[in-house]
Each structure stands twice: as structure tokens, then as C-alpha cells.
């Protein structure tokens, strides 16, 4: 299956089709080869599709905002220089899913995926939903962030992508830390990204110059092969339709030495009694809960090395690196 990507310097010659988000700048040329700057539209209404013939109505706005961030995304139009697909950003996130711009075609995703697209769930996620994770052994966002930062030390100063970011609980922490040159909060749920933006607006200590919001599928990441330094997936693995496709895609996007850190609920841990295990399997059958051994096997089979983990009851934080 072809996919669209952005790339900093050149297009990837791999089987992945064409445009990439680079580490430091937005690289795809906008309407007749304009440089990667924001565009100011003469009309108050943003066109649903950018066409080459509409270039006369667009005036380039020269700006120092050359990098890929929230100010650059808002109400801007983008075009892939290789496949000519156009992307219009009507909100504060850029939609890079394969269905972006489609009018009639729709896809039905698994119930666990659609659940998090619900605006009520997005609103409640940091207002009670996430707090319940403590009952399963999750140490809490602050401690989980500190643990992840230890694993991410080899990626300091690089690009971090927070996949399945939800309402941006950890994206905001990574951005505020100043540890990374760029943080991209990525999720499939439009409402989660809107909630993430609302939280960002409420926090004056977060700079939007090194932070961007992107809608994309974790199994089809819009990044060049080997272009990402760190990828985080907090409490996400069990929600993915295909964890193997997602982890393989994460491995592709990571640079050599890049780090993947994830947390999830275990189906059962090594301390769970044999009597209890079948009951837990039945209760959790609506989600893809894994064992410790399955997660390690998943990472290593997809090409990651140096696997390590930290387990507390049903909570697991695991880390692995791209060879």
C-alpha cells in the first residue's frame, strides 16, 4: 500500500510513496513551488481543496515560521510535490490520514478505535478516565514521564513523536521538558487532537514553536524511513487494530539507535496465578492485551533490539532500540 510522507532533503526511494515530515522543517512545496511558508488566504473561507489553478488567489506570507509547528499548520494549505495530493488544514492539526479529503468514502474502524474518537471520551480522558489506570499498577503520569525520559536519553535533542497521544498528556510534558528539538503529537482521533490543543492553549508555559499536532494512523506513519529519534506510545498498544503492523512501522520510521518506549496493560503478569489467568483473558477479550513475552517477541521480530521492561502488577513500560 502506498503512503505519503514528508522528507527533509530528498524523497525516500523505498517502497513507501512520497512525502515526509522532517525533523526540523516542513518540506513539501506549496502551490507552484512556493517555499515552505504559511500562506495567507484572501478569502475568509479556507478552500476545501487547494488546486494549482487557485495559486493566483494565494499570497505567500514571508515569515520566520519556517519549521513544522502549530503556528505553521493553522489554516494553511500544503501540497505533496511528488504525488500532487493536497492537504488543507482547517484546524490546529494536520490530517495526514489516507482518507483525508475524501467526501463519499468512509471506513468503519474497530469499536476500540472509534471509542476514542467520541468527543465525550476525549473530554473525560484526563478528567477521571486516565486516573483509573492507577488501579492496574500505572504509577501515574509524572512518574511514567520520568521513567520514559530515562529510556529516551539516547534521543535527547532529536525529534520525538508521541503516537496515539490522546489528549496530549505526555506530548505536553515532552514539549515542556525542552529535551527535544521537536515534538509531534500524533493521534487518529480528531477529538483527542482538539482536546490536546485546548490543553496547550491553557498552559502558557508550553511553546508551540517546537510542537505540532498531526492526525495519522500508527500503521501508516507519515515520516521518512530512519528520520525519527524517539517514539512514545502511552497506554496505546492494546488499542491498535494490528500491533504488529504498528510496531513494524515504528521500527521503519526510527533512525538507527532511535528509541521506542511504550506502556500498556498486561493480559497477566508473571505474578498472576494460573487460576486467575483464564478469567482475565475473557474479561479483556475486547482489547489486544498481551503478555510480557508477547510484547518482547513483537518488538524483536519487528526489528528492534535492546529490549527492556518495567512491570508493576498489570502495568508494563517497555523500551527497545532500532539496530
Legacy VTK file of the C-alpha trace (Angstrom):
# vtk DataFile Version 3.0
C-alpha trace
ASCII
DATASET POLYDATA
POINTS 323 float
0.000 0.000 0.000
1.384 3.380 -0.940
1.722 6.136 1.610
2.502 9.823 1.694
5.426 11.278 3.560
7.450 14.433 4.099
11.219 14.393 3.910
13.806 16.992 4.808
16.238 16.739 1.927
15.147 14.107 -0.542
12.358 11.669 -1.156
12.794 8.198 0.199
13.466 5.650 -2.522
11.921 2.847 -0.501
8.574 1.287 -1.269
6.869 3.986 0.797
5.352 6.543 -1.526
6.308 10.051 -1.064
6.115 12.724 1.460
7.770 13.127 4.766
7.690 15.331 7.840
11.321 16.104 8.527
12.972 16.699 11.864
13.273 20.459 11.585
11.230 21.858 8.733
8.129 21.467 6.667
9.270 20.070 3.350
6.762 19.966 0.733
6.359 22.726 -1.715
3.175 24.689 -1.692
1.441 25.604 -4.926
3.854 26.128 -7.834
6.976 25.697 -5.781
6.466 28.352 -3.119
8.914 27.874 -0.243
7.588 26.060 2.830
5.992 29.100 4.443
2.470 29.702 5.581
0.007 31.084 3.068
-2.340 33.978 3.712
-5.710 33.482 2.046
-7.526 36.482 0.631
-10.883 34.909 1.444
-12.082 34.288 4.977
-13.212 30.847 3.913
-10.484 28.278 3.521
-10.897 26.189 0.344
-11.548 22.531 0.945
-9.030 21.614 -1.726
-6.018 23.520 -2.967
-5.593 23.427 -6.721
-2.731 24.685 -8.843
-5.174 26.994 -10.602
-6.035 28.656 -7.312
-2.496 29.880 -6.799
-3.449 33.329 -8.070
-5.672 33.793 -5.033
-2.911 32.873 -2.629
-0.304 35.311 -1.463
2.853 33.939 0.151
3.366 35.285 3.636
7.064 35.587 4.299
7.629 34.542 7.862
10.304 33.262 10.165
7.937 30.399 10.986
9.740 28.032 8.633
9.505 24.979 10.841
6.680 22.486 11.161
4.728 23.589 14.215
1.304 24.699 15.406
1.534 28.268 14.027
2.639 26.908 10.636
-0.192 24.388 10.442
-3.148 26.580 11.368
-5.332 27.367 8.319
-2.540 26.553 5.889
-2.551 24.619 2.646
0.012 22.009 1.738
0.764 20.012 -1.356
2.839 16.897 -1.882
5.420 17.731 -4.532
5.593 14.151 -5.763
2.046 12.764 -5.870
0.261 16.160 -6.071
-2.152 15.272 -3.267
-3.286 18.392 -1.469
-3.921 18.846 2.235
-5.873 21.706 3.733
-5.660 22.360 7.416
-8.919 23.810 8.682
-7.986 23.231 12.293
-4.927 23.253 14.521
-3.837 19.799 13.445
-2.763 18.483 10.057
-4.730 15.478 8.795
-2.350 13.092 7.023
-4.544 10.005 7.056
-5.072 8.241 3.746
-8.755 9.233 3.824
-8.027 12.952 4.276
-10.116 14.951 1.812
-12.408 12.077 0.831
-16.055 13.126 0.562
-18.036 9.949 -0.029
-15.846 7.055 1.057
-15.911 6.082 4.734
-14.228 3.368 6.761
-15.553 1.619 9.837
-12.811 1.078 12.381
-12.846 -1.379 15.301
-15.004 -0.324 18.248
-11.969 0.291 20.456
-10.636 2.737 17.836
-13.939 4.539 17.356
-14.423 4.834 21.124
-11.599 7.350 21.424
-12.977 9.451 18.572
-16.015 10.165 20.731
-15.929 13.791 21.982
-17.165 12.797 25.443
-14.397 10.223 25.877
-11.842 12.771 24.664
-13.134 15.307 27.178
-13.127 12.827 30.064
-9.771 11.206 29.339
-7.769 13.475 31.675
-10.778 14.231 33.853
-11.144 10.849 35.517
-10.611 8.183 32.838
-6.811 8.137 32.974
-6.748 8.326 36.770
-8.383 4.880 36.946
-5.250 3.332 35.450
-3.666 3.528 38.901
-5.802 0.566 39.947
-3.925 -1.609 37.441
-0.481 -0.541 38.616
0.190 2.509 36.451
2.395 4.745 38.640
0.839 7.975 37.338
1.728 10.418 34.531
4.538 12.227 36.362
6.368 9.043 37.297
5.719 7.454 33.898
7.179 10.551 32.242
10.332 10.342 34.372
10.717 6.664 33.531
10.296 7.346 29.813
12.824 10.182 29.921
15.438 7.776 31.256
14.865 5.445 28.323
14.937 8.370 25.877
18.364 9.687 26.914
19.990 8.462 23.648
17.438 10.567 21.731
17.922 13.880 23.546
17.995 16.841 21.183
16.161 14.962 18.454
12.645 14.580 17.081
10.139 12.826 19.339
6.791 11.566 18.061
4.109 10.758 20.633
1.909 8.273 18.746
-1.628 7.651 19.964
-1.083 10.762 22.054
-4.729 11.054 23.091
-5.348 14.425 24.699
-1.617 15.118 24.752
-0.954 14.227 28.383
2.626 13.187 27.627
3.102 15.277 24.476
2.831 18.391 26.608
5.305 17.054 29.143
7.819 16.183 26.428
7.419 19.619 24.831
7.798 21.456 28.156
10.888 19.476 29.095
12.999 21.214 26.447
14.746 17.890 25.860
13.779 17.568 22.197
14.190 19.778 19.152
10.679 18.923 18.008
7.666 17.109 19.457
4.855 15.822 17.255
1.629 14.783 18.976
0.004 12.208 16.700
-3.356 10.511 17.040
-6.086 9.052 14.831
-8.847 10.724 16.854
-9.801 14.213 15.716
-11.455 14.973 19.044
-8.425 13.881 21.034
-6.296 16.294 18.989
-8.800 19.100 19.562
-8.721 18.382 23.287
-4.933 18.345 23.151
-4.927 21.783 21.551
-7.314 23.137 24.185
-4.953 21.983 26.943
-1.998 23.557 25.137
-3.815 26.890 24.892
-4.480 26.821 28.635
-0.796 26.371 29.505
1.316 29.472 28.878
4.495 27.559 29.688
4.232 25.443 26.521
5.930 26.838 23.437
4.145 25.974 20.200
7.260 26.609 18.118
8.575 23.095 18.661
5.206 21.336 18.852
2.852 20.117 16.128
-0.397 18.140 16.079
-0.884 15.542 13.352
-3.718 13.157 12.601
-2.333 9.891 11.252
-2.609 6.135 11.531
0.101 4.458 13.607
0.234 1.718 10.963
0.970 4.326 8.273
3.237 6.956 9.772
3.973 9.979 7.536
7.698 10.011 8.243
10.727 9.107 6.178
12.427 5.848 6.999
15.051 6.437 9.669
14.026 10.057 10.325
12.668 9.907 13.896
14.822 9.809 17.036
12.215 8.768 19.609
8.686 7.359 19.539
6.431 7.161 22.577
3.151 5.246 22.847
1.486 5.680 26.225
-1.265 3.192 27.136
-1.839 2.540 23.449
-0.607 -0.870 22.319
-3.778 -2.674 23.403
-5.953 -0.285 21.354
-4.220 -0.740 17.995
-6.058 -2.856 15.386
-2.757 -4.517 14.459
0.069 -4.137 16.950
2.473 -5.973 14.633
1.841 -3.571 11.734
2.200 -0.592 14.058
5.456 -1.718 15.681
6.926 -2.622 12.284
6.038 0.876 11.063
7.555 2.427 14.187
10.752 0.483 13.553
10.824 1.734 9.952
10.480 5.380 10.986
13.136 5.256 13.734
16.731 6.093 12.928
19.472 3.654 13.817
19.793 3.896 17.586
16.367 5.508 17.878
14.265 4.566 20.893
10.703 3.257 21.175
9.030 3.431 24.590
5.525 2.164 25.252
3.181 1.391 28.104
0.146 -0.864 28.148
-1.940 -3.197 30.276
-0.686 -6.745 30.552
-3.095 -9.599 29.980
-1.448 -11.037 33.041
1.993 -10.780 34.589
4.401 -13.387 35.869
2.869 -12.964 39.330
-0.723 -13.641 38.176
-1.951 -17.012 39.408
-2.690 -19.739 36.866
-6.258 -19.961 38.172
-6.877 -16.260 37.540
-5.386 -16.093 34.031
-8.301 -17.618 32.031
-10.756 -15.244 33.700
-8.597 -12.216 32.869
-8.391 -13.354 29.241
-12.192 -13.442 28.961
-12.651 -10.052 30.609
-10.069 -8.412 28.349
-11.064 -10.017 25.060
-12.369 -6.744 23.559
-8.835 -5.330 23.545
-5.475 -6.678 22.427
-3.877 -7.258 25.809
-0.536 -9.025 25.672
1.768 -10.956 27.957
5.302 -9.832 28.766
6.674 -12.499 26.436
4.403 -11.457 23.560
5.476 -7.809 23.759
9.157 -8.734 23.717
8.580 -11.107 20.808
6.654 -8.405 18.948
9.449 -5.844 19.320
12.341 -8.139 18.447
10.558 -9.752 15.488
9.798 -6.311 14.033
13.497 -5.423 14.103
14.040 -3.734 17.466
16.846 -4.634 19.870
17.968 -3.940 23.455
14.515 -4.733 24.779
13.921 -3.957 28.445
10.833 -3.630 30.625
9.492 -2.424 33.957
6.441 -4.259 35.319
4.155 -3.248 38.185
1.118 -5.512 38.502
-0.730 -5.144 35.153
1.346 -2.134 34.089
4.326 -2.531 31.789
6.685 0.066 30.389
8.954 -1.370 27.738
11.737 0.078 25.647
13.611 -1.075 22.562
16.002 0.456 20.043
16.394 0.400 16.285
19.543 -1.531 15.429
LINES 1 324
323 0 1 2 3 4 5 6 7 8 9 10 11 12 13 14 15 16 17 18 19 20 21 22 23 24 25 26 27 28 29 30 31 32 33 34 35 36 37 38 39 40 41 42 43 44 45 46 47 48 49 50 51 52 53 54 55 56 57 58 59 60 61 62 63 64 65 66 67 68 69 70 71 72 73 74 75 76 77 78 79 80 81 82 83 84 85 86 87 88 89 90 91 92 93 94 95 96 97 98 99 100 101 102 103 104 105 106 107 108 109 110 111 112 113 114 115 116 117 118 119 120 121 122 123 124 125 126 127 128 129 130 131 132 133 134 135 136 137 138 139 140 141 142 143 144 145 146 147 148 149 150 151 152 153 154 155 156 157 158 159 160 161 162 163 164 165 166 167 168 169 170 171 172 173 174 175 176 177 178 179 180 181 182 183 184 185 186 187 188 189 190 191 192 193 194 195 196 197 198 199 200 201 202 203 204 205 206 207 208 209 210 211 212 213 214 215 216 217 218 219 220 221 222 223 224 225 226 227 228 229 230 231 232 233 234 235 236 237 238 239 240 241 242 243 244 245 246 247 248 249 250 251 252 253 254 255 256 257 258 259 260 261 262 263 264 265 266 267 268 269 270 271 272 273 274 275 276 277 278 279 280 281 282 283 284 285 286 287 288 289 290 291 292 293 294 295 296 297 298 299 300 301 302 303 304 305 306 307 308 309 310 311 312 313 314 315 316 317 318 319 320 321 322
